């Protein structure tokens, strides 16, 4: 699947679930080209800012993101770095 489509799928899922104030998705798949073990799935970094993370631990926030991307984690995403914040935590 083309990488742009993966980014769009991730964006659509996260926007629908969290209505984020900010959302950045970086495709780092090109940095891992030729590495074995990822079966063609992509590597991504996500920075998401939403009020829905208020009073949630880092672990809970990450679990929420993984849940929103559920089946994509099995097929389209091999590795996902997550920076999950509330608007008041933006530096």
N, CA, C and O atoms as a printed pandas DataFrame, in Angstrom:
     atom_number atom_name residue_name chain_id  residue_number  x_coord  y_coord  z_coord
0              1         N          UNK        A               1    0.846   -1.185    0.000
1              2        CA          UNK        A               1    0.000    0.000    0.000
2              3         C          UNK        A               1    0.886    1.241    0.000
3              4         O          UNK        A               1    1.867    1.287    0.743
4              5         N          UNK        A               2    0.571    2.234   -0.803
5              6        CA          UNK        A               2    1.369    3.462   -0.826
6              7         C          UNK        A               2    1.416    4.121    0.549
7              8         O          UNK        A               2    0.430    4.130    1.287
8              9         N          UNK        A               3    2.587    4.674    0.877
9             10        CA          UNK        A               3    2.789    5.254    2.204
10            11         C          UNK        A               3    1.821    6.398    2.497
11            12         O          UNK        A               3    1.358    6.531    3.630
12            13         N          UNK        A               4    1.506    7.224    1.504
13            14        CA          UNK        A               4    0.594    8.332    1.731
14            15         C          UNK        A               4   -0.754    7.823    2.213
15            16         O          UNK        A               4   -1.375    8.434    3.083
16            17         N          UNK        A               5   -1.204    6.721    1.662
17            18        CA          UNK        A               5   -2.476    6.163    2.100
18            19         C          UNK        A               5   -2.426    5.724    3.556
19            20         O          UNK        A               5   -3.411    5.863    4.281
20            21         N          UNK        A               6   -1.296    5.201    3.984
21            22        CA          UNK        A               6   -1.153    4.808    5.388
22            23         C          UNK        A               6   -1.245    6.031    6.294
23            24         O          UNK        A               6   -1.929    6.002    7.317
24            25         N          UNK        A               7   -0.563    7.091    5.922
25            26        CA          UNK        A               7   -0.618    8.325    6.710
26            27         C          UNK        A               7   -2.058    8.833    6.768
27            28         O          UNK        A               7   -2.528    9.246    7.828
28            29         N          UNK        A               8   -2.750    8.806    5.645
29            30        CA          UNK        A               8   -4.146    9.248    5.617
30            31         C          UNK        A               8   -5.028    8.364    6.490
31            32         O          UNK        A               8   -5.914    8.863    7.184
32            33         N          UNK        A               9   -4.792    7.055    6.459
33            34        CA          UNK        A               9   -5.580    6.150    7.299
34            35         C          UNK        A               9   -5.340    6.439    8.779
35            36         O          UNK        A               9   -6.284    6.482    9.569
36            37         N          UNK        A              10   -4.083    6.636    9.149
37            38        CA          UNK        A              10   -3.759    6.951   10.548
38            39         C          UNK        A              10   -4.421    8.266   10.935
39            40         O          UNK        A              10   -5.060    8.356   11.983
40            41         N          UNK        A              11   -4.271    9.286   10.095
41            42        CA          UNK        A              11   -4.853   10.602   10.376
42            43         C          UNK        A              11   -6.373   10.496   10.536
43            44         O          UNK        A              11   -6.936   11.037   11.487
44            45         N          UNK        A              12   -7.023    9.813    9.627
45            46        CA          UNK        A              12   -8.484    9.690    9.696
46            47         C          UNK        A              12   -8.929    9.032   10.988
47            48         O          UNK        A              12   -9.883    9.485   11.620
48            49         N          UNK        A              13   -8.249    7.969   11.385
49            50        CA          UNK        A              13   -8.616    7.257   12.616
50            51         C          UNK        A              13   -8.426    8.141   13.845
51            52         O          UNK        A              13   -9.307    8.231   14.700
52            53         N          UNK        A              14   -7.269    8.790   13.924
53            54        CA          UNK        A              14   -6.970    9.598   15.105
54            55         C          UNK        A              14   -7.845   10.845   15.177
55            56         O          UNK        A              14   -8.271   11.237   16.263
56            57         N          UNK        A              15   -8.115   11.466   14.044
57            58        CA          UNK        A              15   -8.998   12.638   14.047
58            59         C          UNK        A              15  -10.415   12.254   14.456
59            60         O          UNK        A              15  -11.059   12.983   15.211
60            61         N          UNK        A              16  -10.900   11.137   13.973
61            62        CA          UNK        A              16  -12.260   10.692   14.321
62            63         C          UNK        A              16  -12.374   10.360   15.802
63            64         O          UNK        A              16  -13.384   10.674   16.432
64            65         N          UNK        A              17  -11.358    9.734   16.356
65            66        CA          UNK        A              17  -11.409    9.286   17.749
66            67         C          UNK        A              17  -11.140   10.407   18.745
67            68         O          UNK        A              17  -11.786   10.472   19.791
68            69         N          UNK        A              18  -10.190   11.294   18.432
69            70        CA          UNK        A              18   -9.708   12.254   19.423
70            71         C          UNK        A              18  -10.021   13.718   19.139
71            72         O          UNK        A              18   -9.887   14.549   20.038
72            73         N          UNK        A              19  -10.429   14.060   17.929
73            74        CA          UNK        A              19  -10.645   15.475   17.570
74            75         C          UNK        A              19   -9.472   16.328   18.075
75            76         O          UNK        A              19   -9.675   17.271   18.840
76            77         N          UNK        A              20   -8.262   15.999   17.652
77            78        CA          UNK        A              20   -7.083   16.657   18.218
78            79         C          UNK        A              20   -6.955   18.125   17.845
79            80         O          UNK        A              20   -7.363   18.557   16.766
80            81         N          UNK        A              21   -6.373   18.878   18.773
81            82        CA          UNK        A              21   -6.032   20.273   18.518
82            83         C          UNK        A              21   -4.843   20.330   17.563
83            84         O          UNK        A              21   -4.739   21.240   16.741
84            85         N          UNK        A              22   -3.951   19.350   17.682
85            86        CA          UNK        A              22   -2.787   19.240   16.803
86            87         C          UNK        A              22   -2.548   17.766   16.522
87            88         O          UNK        A              22   -2.755   16.919   17.392
88            89         N          UNK        A              23   -2.114   17.464   15.310
89            90        CA          UNK        A              23   -1.785   16.096   14.940
90            91         C          UNK        A              23   -0.710   16.127   13.857
91            92         O          UNK        A              23   -0.920   16.660   12.768
92            93         N          UNK        A              24    0.444   15.546   14.177
93            94        CA          UNK        A              24    1.539   15.427   13.217
94            95         C          UNK        A              24    1.860   13.950   13.056
95            96         O          UNK        A              24    1.987   13.223   14.041
96            97         N          UNK        A              25    1.988   13.520   11.830
97            98        CA          UNK        A              25    2.336   12.133   11.536
98            99         C          UNK        A              25    3.532   12.159   10.595
99           100         O          UNK        A              25    3.473   12.746    9.515
100          101         N          UNK        A              26    4.608   11.523   11.012
101          102        CA          UNK        A              26    5.818   11.461   10.198
102          103         C          UNK        A              26    6.040   10.011    9.792
103          104         O          UNK        A              26    6.099    9.117   10.637
104          105         N          UNK        A              27    6.162    9.793    8.500
105          106        CA          UNK        A              27    6.439    8.471    7.960
106          107         C          UNK        A              27    7.955    8.284    7.921
107          108         O          UNK        A              27    8.652    8.981    7.183
108          109         N          UNK        A              28    8.455    7.354    8.707
109          110        CA          UNK        A              28    9.883    7.070    8.758
110          111         C          UNK        A              28   10.215    5.731    8.089
111          112         O          UNK        A              28   11.294    5.177    8.301
112          113         N          UNK        A              29    9.300    5.226    7.298
113          114        CA          UNK        A              29    9.473    3.907    6.679
114          115         C          UNK        A              29   10.733    3.843    5.817
115          116         O          UNK        A              29   11.407    2.814    5.776
116          117         N          UNK        A              30   11.048    4.933    5.135
117          118        CA          UNK        A              30   12.222    4.947    4.258
118          119         C          UNK        A              30   13.522    4.702    5.031
119          120         O          UNK        A              30   14.507    4.240    4.456
120          121         N          UNK        A              31   13.527    5.007    6.319
121          122        CA          UNK        A              31   14.711    4.789    7.138
122          123         C          UNK        A              31   14.927    3.313    7.448
123          124         O          UNK        A              31   16.006    2.916    7.887
124          125         N          UNK        A              32   13.910    2.512    7.221
125          126        CA          UNK        A              32   13.955    1.094    7.569
126          127         C          UNK        A              32   13.843    0.192    6.340
127          128         O          UNK        A              32   13.660   -1.018    6.474
128          129         N          UNK        A              33   13.950    0.759    5.174
129          130        CA          UNK        A              33   13.853   -0.024    3.934
130          131         C          UNK        A              33   14.919   -1.111    3.919
131          132         O          UNK        A              33   16.089   -0.865    4.212
132          133         N          UNK        A              34   14.489   -2.304    3.574
133          134        CA          UNK        A              34   15.416   -3.417    3.502
134          135         C          UNK        A              34   15.599   -4.165    4.806
135          136         O          UNK        A              34   16.215   -5.231    4.817
136          137         N          UNK        A              35   15.082   -3.638    5.906
137          138        CA          UNK        A              35   15.189   -4.349    7.181
138          139         C          UNK        A              35   14.195   -5.495    7.193
139          140         O          UNK        A              35   13.056   -5.347    6.750
140          141         N          UNK        A              36   14.620   -6.610    7.690
141          142        CA          UNK        A              36   13.717   -7.764    7.745
142          143         C          UNK        A              36   12.776   -7.634    8.929
143          144         O          UNK        A              36   13.050   -6.902    9.880
144          145         N          UNK        A              37   11.681   -8.342    8.860
145          146        CA          UNK        A              37   10.791   -8.432   10.006
146          147         C          UNK        A              37    9.582   -7.533    9.992
147          148         O          UNK        A              37    8.673   -7.739   10.797
148          149         N          UNK        A              38    9.523   -6.537    9.112
149          150        CA          UNK        A              38    8.352   -5.657    9.151
150          151         C          UNK        A              38    7.323   -5.995    8.086
151          152         O          UNK        A              38    6.237   -5.415    8.081
152          153         N          UNK        A              39    7.633   -6.912    7.189
153          154        CA          UNK        A              39    6.659   -7.411    6.230
154          155         C          UNK        A              39    6.011   -6.344    5.366
155          156         O          UNK        A              39    4.879   -6.520    4.915
156          157         N          UNK        A              40    6.709   -5.240    5.126
157          158        CA          UNK        A              40    6.170   -4.189    4.278
158          159         C          UNK        A              40    5.349   -3.146    5.010
159          160         O          UNK        A              40    4.960   -2.144    4.412
160          161         N          UNK        A              41    5.075   -3.356    6.289
161          162        CA          UNK        A              41    4.332   -2.364    7.072
162          163         C          UNK        A              41    5.253   -1.189    7.387
163          164         O          UNK        A              41    6.476   -1.310    7.307
164          165         N          UNK        A              42    4.654   -0.045    7.749
165          166        CA          UNK        A              42    5.417    1.177    7.912
166          167         C          UNK        A              42    5.842    1.516    9.329
167          168         O          UNK        A              42    5.357    0.942   10.303
168          169         N          UNK        A              43    6.762    2.464    9.413
169          170        CA          UNK        A              43    7.262    3.012   10.669
170          171         C          UNK        A              43    6.818    4.473   10.737
171          172         O          UNK        A              43    7.048    5.239    9.802
172          173         N          UNK        A              44    6.187    4.853   11.838
173          174        CA          UNK        A              44    5.618    6.186   11.948
174          175         C          UNK        A              44    5.873    6.803   13.316
175          176         O          UNK        A              44    6.014    6.102   14.318
176          177         N          UNK        A              45    5.929    8.135   13.333
177          178        CA          UNK        A              45    5.966    8.917   14.566
178          179         C          UNK        A              45    4.696    9.761   14.588
179          180         O          UNK        A              45    4.360   10.415   13.601
180          181         N          UNK        A              46    3.994    9.742   15.720
181          182        CA          UNK        A              46    2.759   10.505   15.864
182          183         C          UNK        A              46    2.901   11.454   17.052
183          184         O          UNK        A              46    3.318   11.060   18.141
184          185         N          UNK        A              47    2.549   12.696   16.815
185          186        CA          UNK        A              47    2.457   13.698   17.886
186          187         C          UNK        A              47    1.010   14.157   17.883
187          188         O          UNK        A              47    0.538   14.734   16.904
188          189         N          UNK        A              48    0.299   13.898   18.988
189          190        CA          UNK        A              48   -1.121   14.211   19.059
190          191         C          UNK        A              48   -1.416   14.989   20.329
191          192         O          UNK        A              48   -0.956   14.639   21.416
192          193         N          UNK        A              49   -2.195   16.052   20.168
193          194        CA          UNK        A              49   -2.564   16.918   21.289
194          195         C          UNK        A              49   -4.083   16.962   21.364
195          196         O          UNK        A              49   -4.751   17.381   20.420
196          197         N          UNK        A              50   -4.623   16.522   22.504
197          198        CA          UNK        A              50   -6.073   16.513   22.674
198          199         C          UNK        A              50   -6.451   16.576   24.143
199          200         O          UNK        A              50   -5.721   16.091   25.008
200          201         N          UNK        A              51   -7.594   17.177   24.414
201          202        CA          UNK        A              51   -8.121   17.225   25.778
202          203         C          UNK        A              51   -8.506   15.838   26.285
203          204         O          UNK        A              51   -8.610   15.630   27.494
204          205         N          UNK        A              52   -8.716   14.897   25.386
205          206        CA          UNK        A              52   -9.122   13.546   25.793
206          207         C          UNK        A              52   -8.044   12.828   26.593
207          208         O          UNK        A              52   -8.312   11.790   27.198
208          209         N          UNK        A              53   -6.824   13.368   26.603
209          210        CA          UNK        A              53   -5.747   12.761   27.389
210          211         C          UNK        A              53   -5.668   13.329   28.804
211          212         O          UNK        A              53   -4.823   12.903   29.591
212          213         N          UNK        A              54   -6.531   14.280   29.136
213          214        CA          UNK        A              54   -6.507   14.881   30.468
214          215         C          UNK        A              54   -6.683   13.811   31.537
215          216         O          UNK        A              54   -7.532   12.925   31.435
216          217         N          UNK        A              55   -5.858   13.925   32.556
217          218        CA          UNK        A              55   -5.892   13.025   33.712
218          219         C          UNK        A              55   -5.660   11.565   33.335
219          220         O          UNK        A              55   -6.141   10.659   34.016
220          221         N          UNK        A              56   -4.924   11.339   32.251
221          222        CA          UNK        A              56   -4.551    9.989   31.825
222          223         C          UNK        A              56   -3.030    9.865   31.897
223          224         O          UNK        A              56   -2.306   10.808   31.579
224          225         N          UNK        A              57   -2.561    8.711   32.311
225          226        CA          UNK        A              57   -1.120    8.468   32.350
226          227         C          UNK        A              57   -0.595    8.297   30.922
227          228         O          UNK        A              57   -1.369    8.136   29.978
228          229         N          UNK        A              58    0.708    8.335   30.785
229          230        CA          UNK        A              58    1.324    8.120   29.475
230          231         C          UNK        A              58    0.919    6.758   28.920
231          232         O          UNK        A              58    0.590    6.645   27.740
232          233         N          UNK        A              59    0.940    5.737   29.750
233          234        CA          UNK        A              59    0.561    4.397   29.318
234          235         C          UNK        A              59   -0.888    4.360   28.838
235          236         O          UNK        A              59   -1.182    3.756   27.806
236          237         N          UNK        A              60   -1.786    4.996   29.568
237          238        CA          UNK        A              60   -3.195    5.035   29.154
238          239         C          UNK        A              60   -3.354    5.767   27.824
239          240         O          UNK        A              60   -4.132    5.339   26.971
240          241         N          UNK        A              61   -2.639    6.843   27.644
241          242        CA          UNK        A              61   -2.707    7.606   26.401
242          243         C          UNK        A              61   -2.247    6.751   25.218
243          244         O          UNK        A              61   -2.885    6.735   24.166
244          245         N          UNK        A              62   -1.146    6.052   25.405
245          246        CA          UNK        A              62   -0.636    5.196   24.335
246          247         C          UNK        A              62   -1.621    4.076   24.030
247          248         O          UNK        A              62   -1.844    3.748   22.865
248          249         N          UNK        A              63   -2.196    3.501   25.042
249          250        CA          UNK        A              63   -3.187    2.439   24.826
250          251         C          UNK        A              63   -4.394    2.971   24.061
251          252         O          UNK        A              63   -4.961    2.261   23.230
252          253         N          UNK        A              64   -4.793    4.209   24.332
253          254        CA          UNK        A              64   -5.912    4.820   23.619
254          255         C          UNK        A              64   -5.583    4.977   22.131
255          256         O          UNK        A              64   -6.423    4.708   21.273
256          257         N          UNK        A              65   -4.364    5.411   21.837
257          258        CA          UNK        A              65   -3.940    5.574   20.442
258          259         C          UNK        A              65   -3.892    4.219   19.751
259          260         O          UNK        A              65   -4.395    4.067   18.638
260          261         N          UNK        A              66   -3.284    3.229   20.416
261          262        CA          UNK        A              66   -3.229    1.880   19.830
262          263         C          UNK        A              66   -4.631    1.334   19.581
263          264         O          UNK        A              66   -4.871    0.704   18.551
264          265         N          UNK        A              67   -5.547    1.561   20.494
265          266        CA          UNK        A              67   -6.923    1.076   20.322
266          267         C          UNK        A              67   -7.585    1.737   19.114
267          268         O          UNK        A              67   -8.318    1.083   18.372
268          269         N          UNK        A              68   -7.329    3.030   18.917
269          270        CA          UNK        A              68   -7.919    3.739   17.778
270          271         C          UNK        A              68   -7.380    3.216   16.446
271          272         O          UNK        A              68   -8.068    3.265   15.426
272          273         N          UNK        A              69   -6.153    2.718   16.466
273          274        CA          UNK        A              69   -5.514    2.230   15.242
274          275         C          UNK        A              69   -5.593    0.709   15.117
275          276         O          UNK        A              69   -5.012    0.125   14.202
276          277         N          UNK        A              70   -6.290    0.091   16.010
277          278        CA          UNK        A              70   -6.446   -1.343   16.181
278          279         C          UNK        A              70   -5.968   -2.212   15.020
279          280         O          UNK        A              70   -4.847   -2.718   15.072
280          281         N          UNK        A              71   -6.763   -2.401   13.992
281          282        CA          UNK        A              71   -6.411   -3.325   12.907
282          283         C          UNK        A              71   -5.234   -2.834   12.065
283          284         O          UNK        A              71   -4.535   -3.646   11.458
284          285         N          UNK        A              72   -5.003   -1.525   12.018
285          286        CA          UNK        A              72   -3.854   -1.005   11.281
286          287         C          UNK        A              72   -2.549   -1.454   11.928
287          288         O          UNK        A              72   -1.537   -1.620   11.246
288          289         N          UNK        A              73   -2.574   -1.653   13.251
289          290        CA          UNK        A              73   -1.385   -2.118   13.954
290          291         C          UNK        A              73   -1.034   -3.546   13.553
291          292         O          UNK        A              73    0.112   -3.968   13.711
292          293         N          UNK        A              74   -1.984   -4.274   13.049
293          294        CA          UNK        A              74   -1.758   -5.663   12.635
294          295         C          UNK        A              74   -1.321   -5.769   11.178
295          296         O          UNK        A              74   -0.725   -6.769   10.777
296          297         N          UNK        A              75   -1.618   -4.736   10.384
297          298        CA          UNK        A              75   -1.397   -4.855    8.949
298          299         C          UNK        A              75   -0.528   -3.757    8.340
299          300         O          UNK        A              75    0.357   -4.059    7.538
300          301         N          UNK        A              76   -0.750   -2.517    8.691
301          302        CA          UNK        A              76   -0.119   -1.381    8.018
302          303         C          UNK        A              76    0.989   -0.702    8.815
303          304         O          UNK        A              76    1.822    0.005    8.246
304          305         N          UNK        A              77    1.003   -0.914   10.128
305          306        CA          UNK        A              77    1.967   -0.232   10.997
306          307         C          UNK        A              77    2.848   -1.274   11.676
307          308         O          UNK        A              77    2.362   -2.138   12.407
308          309         N          UNK        A              78    4.138   -1.180   11.424
309          310        CA          UNK        A              78    5.087   -2.085   12.082
310          311         C          UNK        A              78    5.607   -1.461   13.375
311          312         O          UNK        A              78    5.761   -2.141   14.389
312          313         N          UNK        A              79    5.875   -0.158   13.322
313          314        CA          UNK        A              79    6.419    0.546   14.476
314          315         C          UNK        A              79    5.751    1.912   14.584
315          316         O          UNK        A              79    5.536    2.598   13.585
316          317         N          UNK        A              80    5.429    2.291   15.823
317          318        CA          UNK        A              80    4.740    3.555   16.054
318          319         C          UNK        A              80    5.312    4.232   17.288
319          320         O          UNK        A              80    5.229    3.709   18.399
320          321         N          UNK        A              81    5.894    5.405   17.072
321          322        CA          UNK        A              81    6.334    6.240   18.186
322          323         C          UNK        A              81    5.223    7.228   18.488
323          324         O          UNK        A              81    4.654    7.824   17.573
324          325         N          UNK        A              82    4.912    7.406   19.763
325          326        CA          UNK        A              82    3.776    8.251   20.143
326          327         C          UNK        A              82    4.223    9.320   21.140
327          328         O          UNK        A              82    4.868    9.026   22.146
328          329         N          UNK        A              83    3.864   10.562   20.837
329          330        CA          UNK        A              83    3.988   11.664   21.781
330          331         C          UNK        A              83    2.566   12.181   21.966
331          332         O          UNK        A              83    2.022   12.836   21.077
332          333         N          UNK        A              84    1.965   11.892   23.110
333          334        CA          UNK        A              84    0.560   12.208   23.373
334          335         C          UNK        A              84    0.471   13.225   24.500
335          336         O          UNK        A              84    0.934   12.970   25.612
336          337         N          UNK        A              85   -0.130   14.386   24.211
337          338        CA          UNK        A              85   -0.181   15.484   25.175
338          339         C          UNK        A              85   -1.560   16.131   25.213
339          340         O          UNK        A              85   -2.381   15.959   24.312
340          341         N          UNK        A              86   -1.781   16.873   26.278
341          342        CA          UNK        A              86   -2.951   17.736   26.350
342          343         C          UNK        A              86   -2.508   19.130   25.899
343          344         O          UNK        A              86   -1.308   19.407   25.875
344          345         N          UNK        A              87   -3.440   20.012   25.543
345          346        CA          UNK        A              87   -3.052   21.365   25.130
346          347         C          UNK        A              87   -2.240   22.107   26.195
347          348         O          UNK        A              87   -1.370   22.908   25.853
348          349         N          UNK        A              88   -2.508   21.853   27.467
349          350        CA          UNK        A              88   -1.778   22.554   28.519
350          351         C          UNK        A              88   -0.344   22.043   28.678
351          352         O          UNK        A              88    0.457   22.675   29.367
352          353         N          UNK        A              89   -0.005   20.911   28.055
353          354        CA          UNK        A              89    1.328   20.345   28.162
354          355         C          UNK        A              89    2.245   20.718   27.008
355          356         O          UNK        A              89    3.408   20.317   26.983
356          357         N          UNK        A              90    1.733   21.475   26.063
357          358        CA          UNK        A              90    2.557   21.876   24.916
358          359         C          UNK        A              90    3.628   22.853   25.404
359          360         O          UNK        A              90    3.324   23.856   26.050
360          361         N          UNK        A              91    4.901   22.538   25.080
361          362        CA          UNK        A              91    5.993   23.430   25.537
362          363         C          UNK        A              91    5.929   24.791   24.873
363          364         O          UNK        A              91    6.767   25.650   25.144
